[in-house]
Structure formats: structure tokens, C-alpha cells
Amino acid sequence: MIPAEGAFASPNPRASLLAGSFAFRAGPDGLAVARFGWANPDTGETSNTRTVPGELLGWVLPVVNGAAAVRISRGVRYVRPGVGVTLMAGGDYWARFPAGANIGDRVYASLIDGAAISGEAADAEATPWYVVSNVEPGGLAIISTTSRVTS
């Protein structure tokens, strides 16, 4: 199997965030997929940065209906503003790590752009995911809420 950024990495149990009375949708600046996103439970708007306390953290699935709903900028796929999105609360996914990743590290979400970070970092929030495979800078590694592997 060839890994695809943001895709499911296993058939292990997974869970999506419940949107309440709103469907989650990309906020006014759009939303990068295969990264972490924060959803406002009162409005349903989702962003790759935390904008207010109490927002829900989830993994942004790279599944969007319709090619017109997505644009590409600097090699990153973005969902256009207002388009519905799915955020995952748990599961195993392929994540890109700009600075590389170390097996067993807790995954942190960049508060600047939602990128995955291996281990604690400034301007980042701890997630319930852990790194399951080592990777060099810019590569893909498996992140998991169902397995915790140590080196």
C-alpha cells in the first residue's frame, strides 16, 4: 500500500467529531486537509488555527465531494470556504511531518497552520495521537490514537 497524506492508515476503530446542530465547514480562509483543524461548536466553522477557546480539535480528512471544492496552494490541498468537512477525533492516519517524526512521540498540532509536530513544541497543542513510525523531515508517518509504539 502506498501511503497517501491524510488517509486512513489502518482499519482500526476511528471516530469523527460530532458537529451538533451544524455541519462542520471550512471557515472564511478555507481549510488545509490532512492537517489538524479546530471547529467552533457554535457556528460549525473550522480553521487550521484555534480562534477561540472551546473549539474542538480534529484531524481534517482529505475527502471532499467535487473538485471545485478544493484548491491547491504551495503543494497543500485547501477546502474552499463554506464547503463541508469531516473532522476525526480518533484513528490511524498518514501525516506529513515538516521537521520529521520519532516513533513514540506525542503528536502536537501547530497553532499556526495545523501541521503535525513530533513532540512538544512552542505554539502547538497536544493531541491524543502518537507517532507510530519514524520519518525524515517532510515525510509521511503513521499517527495513531489506537496504538502507542515505543522505539
Steps between C-alpha positions, in 0.01 A plus 500: 500500500634843406432752777286801411527814710207521741354159408401220734809298596314196640154349542524558878206674668458866414260773607386828352421812698128564533402832349193554717231705328746623235697316235869583523615714209815679396528849650544825307869431420439143382639192673813296430425127490722229650577731791339581830206734516298670770122516469282758669212300656271806489545587130640184339784700340832318492852643472858373517560745785324527834296820497307481830519283814275194500551406135512129421825351367490238226689354203373646172423214262612558141159393362298774334220453246571689179828621355373860502487483880880469524788726400873433524743755639873433559435126464226494766137416422252753641123468528330817378313711760157369593552146365412215739785309665547198728714522812622184668536466878693174482653238273817431305605737218798583278633843606771715346762623746689806371773449763495119504354268764620256763318181591322524836482882509173668579365693201448874541290718270653828385284792611630690195394264217377170648812308392599186692801536730686209661545581869435811704545834323431869552177628338356147493229305680523138617272258314387148597717356216844337522762443230514133396780514242821702460532739208752749364404870468216549251403132499184310590462307824209318660330675791267304728257532789457122510865391525800632687831365377838561663840472338 
